[in-house]
């Protein structure tokens, strides 16, 4: 389903989208956003976007994204260990704890 119609530009540049269109595209939700692109040919494109839910905002912080890149680098370098089962993983952790010479983490 597509929509074709006209909207008025109100004071301060406010544009109101028809209710039918807002509902269908999920733009009635609090925090809904539109991406605006001005093309070379003078066309203005509007695309609905999904804002990051507040409970997921931590993932997009600079610090967290830096950590994600570090992990990706470790994986790409093969500096990871895989285990066949949960028991194998826990045994490997026990071995690491037994071989630790530093103070305990408890």
N, C-alpha and C positions, 0 to 999 in steps of 0.2 A: 504494500500500500504506500502510495506517495501523496504528498500534499503540494498544492500550488495555490498561492493566494498572495495577498498584500497585507503588510502590517504598517502601522503608522509609527513614526519616530516622534516621541513626545519630548517634553522639556528635558534638558540635561542629557539627551541622547538615549533615553529609555525606550526600548523596543519590547512590546508585549507579544508573545507568541500565542496563537490560538490554543484554548484549553485542550481541545482534542489532540493536538500535536504534542503539547507538554505531557499529557497523560501517557500517550503511546510511546514516547521516547524516554520516559522516566525523569522528566525535567521538573516534576512537581515535588520531588524529594528535596528536603532541606540540604543546602550545600551543592545542589546540582550546578554544573558549570557548562559553558559552551566554549569551544575552541574557535577563535576567529582568525581567518587567514585572508589577507588581501592578495589577490593574484595580480600578475602583470597586466592581464587584460581588463582590469577594473572590477572583476567579480569579487564579491565578498562572500566567503564560504563560512558557514556556521556548522560545527559538528558537536553533538552532545558528548560530554566526557564524564567518566565516572571518577569522582573525587576519591582520594584515599580515605577509607573509613578510619575514624579516630583511633580505634583499637589496633590498627595496623601501621600507624604513622611512625612508630619506633623503627620499623624495618627500613624506612627511607631516609633516616638520618645519615649525615655524612659519615659519622663514626661507624655505624652498622654497615653501610655500603663498603667502607674501606675494609672492614673485617671480611665481608663476603668476597672481595677481590683477593684478599690474602689466602682464603680457603681455596678459591678457584686456582690460584697459583700453586698451592701445595698439591692439589689433585692433579693438575697438568704435569707437575714434575714427578708424579708417582710417589710422593712422600706421604703415602697413607697406607694403612693396614686394613685388610678386609678379613672378616671372620665368617666361617661357614654357619655358625649358630650363635645363639645368645650365650650358651654355656662356654663355647670357645672364646667369645669376647670377654666374659667374666673371668675366665682362667687367665687370659692375657693381662687383664687388669691386676689380678692377684699377683702374677709374676712381676709386673712392674712395681707394685707396692712392696713386695718382698725384697726386690733388688735396690730399692731406694735407700740412699745413705743420708739423705737430708732429714730435717725435722718433719714429723708427721703433719698432715694437713688437717687433723681433727681439732 
